Amino acid sequence: MQVGIDSFAAALDDASLSVSPSERLRRLVEQIEYADKIGLDVFGIGEHHRREFLDSAPAVILAAAAARTKRIRLTSAVTVLSAADPVRVFQEFATLDLLSQGRVEMVVGRGSSIEAFPLFGLRLEDYDSLFAEKLELLLKIRDNEHVYWSGEYRPTLNGQGVYPRPLQNPLPIWIGVGGTPQSFVRAGALGLPLMVAIIGGETRSFRPLIDLYREAGRRAGYLPQQLKVGVHSLGYVAESTQEAVDDFFPGYAYAITKVGKERGWPKMTRASFDAQRGPQGALLVGDPDEVADKIIRHSQALGGISRITFMMNPASIPHAKLMRATELIGTRVAPALREVGENEVKVL
């Protein structure tokens, strides 16, 4: 199982917002460099277009990281493809793949936030059709140097070449999904690896959706090993469970309550947090052994996962503690997961 970290370059409370944007990005690249040094498999950068986030141009952040890393895979988490030009997205990530010597991936999705739509003059009513059309074009570009294509939302391509071409062939493209069944089926029908954002509830409740993905892939003729499943989870690791809880809960409760006001969620309470941290809950918060054991249980419940990534931003963890958590994930959690035999956690 691959283990990694995702970041939205976010500052969600007053303390983190008091740090200058330049310093926040410097610290983020430092974290990615450290994740590479200690052997983590992947680091992802999200995409948002609002004040609290500095990740509106993930390929630029990943390019800075590519220059300072040697082994770790670098990915978007996710690229909001609905609001982007697939030609430019492919060019950016192909260039990044060349710079990194073939270590780049892309996770594409519709985006869970909607601010990109008015920003780029798009209609929210076209939320799904934009994504479906642009995904079709992106895959066409990946597979063909000269592209013949026509659609509703972008001018026709009549054999123009799209350059540069990446080092990897094909450039890895994952589909990022939330909880919409049609999204799981679409990923399976296309034979693309799946990255599932599980940020609340019980992780095992996603098994029927993942089964839909695998069945759609099987019907489309793809082999089980082609249908990889990754999970993006909120989490944090400290030396002890008590320390992890004390560090994580205050910022997490603040952020989730704030976001909840926009989305109609109830206020985050300690009881709710404790339930999410329980055996079946989605939160990966605890000491290294506890978190590794929980990931193994989640993998078994989902029929096997190939990748797990930690999202620590919602808790607004101070940089020094974030670096220590990165170290514990890389030196304690990841090795424990890699040591588990295939009989205990099947990939599929």
Secondary structure as the mmCIF struct_conf table of DSSP 4:
data_model
#
loop_
_struct_conf.conf_type_id
_struct_conf.id
_struct_conf.beg_label_comp_id
_struct_conf.beg_label_asym_id
_struct_conf.beg_label_seq_id
_struct_conf.end_label_comp_id
_struct_conf.end_label_asym_id
_struct_conf.end_label_seq_id
STRN STRN1 GLN A 2 SER A 7
STRN STRN2 ALA A 10 ALA A 10
BEND BEND1 ASP A 13 ASP A 13
HELX_RH_AL_P HELX_RH_AL_P1 ASP A 14 LEU A 17
TURN_TY1_P TURN_TY1_P1 SER A 18 SER A 18
BEND BEND2 VAL A 19 VAL A 19
HELX_RH_AL_P HELX_RH_AL_P2 PRO A 21 LYS A 37
TURN_TY1_P TURN_TY1_P2 ILE A 38 GLY A 39
BEND BEND3 ASP A 41 ASP A 41
STRN STRN3 VAL A 42 ILE A 45
BEND BEND4 ARG A 50 ARG A 50
TURN_TY1_P TURN_TY1_P3 ARG A 51 GLU A 52
STRN STRN4 PHE A 53 PHE A 53
BEND BEND5 SER A 56 ALA A 57
HELX_RH_AL_P HELX_RH_AL_P3 PRO A 58 ALA A 66
TURN_TY1_P TURN_TY1_P4 ALA A 67 ARG A 68
BEND BEND6 LYS A 70 ARG A 71
STRN STRN5 ARG A 73 SER A 76
BEND BEND7 ALA A 77 ALA A 77
STRN STRN6 THR A 79 VAL A 80
HELX_RH_3T_P HELX_RH_3T_P1 LEU A 81 ALA A 83
BEND BEND8 ALA A 84 ALA A 84
HELX_RH_AL_P HELX_RH_AL_P4 PRO A 86 LEU A 99
TURN_TY1_P TURN_TY1_P5 SER A 100 GLN A 101
BEND BEND9 GLY A 102 GLY A 102
STRN STRN7 VAL A 104 GLY A 109
BEND BEND10 SER A 112 SER A 112
TURN_TY1_P TURN_TY1_P6 GLU A 115 GLU A 115
HELX_RH_AL_P HELX_RH_AL_P5 ALA A 116 LEU A 119
TURN_TY1_P TURN_TY1_P7 PHE A 120 GLY A 121
HELX_RH_3T_P HELX_RH_3T_P2 LEU A 124 ASP A 126
HELX_RH_AL_P HELX_RH_AL_P6 TYR A 127 ASP A 143
BEND BEND11 GLU A 145 GLU A 145
STRN STRN8 HIS A 146 TRP A 149
BEND BEND12 GLU A 152 ARG A 154
STRN STRN9 LEU A 157 GLY A 161
HELX_LH_PP_P HELX_LH_PP_P1 PRO A 164 PRO A 166
BEND BEND13 LEU A 167 PRO A 170
HELX_LH_PP_P HELX_LH_PP_P2 LEU A 171 PRO A 172
STRN STRN10 ILE A 173 VAL A 177
BEND BEND14 GLY A 179 GLY A 179
HELX_RH_AL_P HELX_RH_AL_P7 PRO A 181 LEU A 190
TURN_TY1_P TURN_TY1_P8 GLY A 191 GLY A 191
STRN STRN11 LEU A 194 ILE A 198
BEND BEND15 GLY A 200 GLY A 201
STRN STRN12 GLU A 202 GLU A 202
HELX_RH_3T_P HELX_RH_3T_P3 THR A 203 PHE A 206
HELX_RH_AL_P HELX_RH_AL_P8 ARG A 207 ARG A 219
TURN_TY1_P TURN_TY1_P9 ALA A 220 GLY A 221
HELX_RH_3T_P HELX_RH_3T_P4 PRO A 224 GLN A 226
BEND BEND16 LEU A 227 LEU A 227
STRN STRN13 VAL A 229 VAL A 237
BEND BEND17 GLU A 239 SER A 240
HELX_RH_AL_P HELX_RH_AL_P9 THR A 241 ARG A 263
TURN_TY1_P TURN_TY1_P10 GLY A 264 GLY A 264
HELX_LH_PP_P HELX_LH_PP_P3 TRP A 265 MET A 268
HELX_RH_AL_P HELX_RH_AL_P10 ARG A 270 ARG A 277
BEND BEND18 GLY A 278 GLN A 280
STRN STRN14 GLY A 281 GLY A 281
BEND BEND19 ALA A 282 ALA A 282
STRN STRN15 LEU A 284 GLY A 286
HELX_RH_AL_P HELX_RH_AL_P11 PRO A 288 ALA A 301
TURN_TY1_P TURN_TY1_P11 LEU A 302 GLY A 303
BEND BEND20 SER A 306 SER A 306
STRN STRN16 ARG A 307 MET A 311
HELX_RH_3T_P HELX_RH_3T_P5 ASN A 313 ALA A 315
HELX_RH_AL_P HELX_RH_AL_P12 HIS A 319 LEU A 328
HELX_RH_PI_P HELX_RH_PI_P1 ILE A 329 VAL A 333
HELX_RH_AL_P HELX_RH_AL_P13 ALA A 334 GLU A 339
BEND BEND21 VAL A 340 VAL A 340
TURN_TY1_P TURN_TY1_P12 GLU A 342 GLU A 344
BEND BEND22 VAL A 345 VAL A 345
#
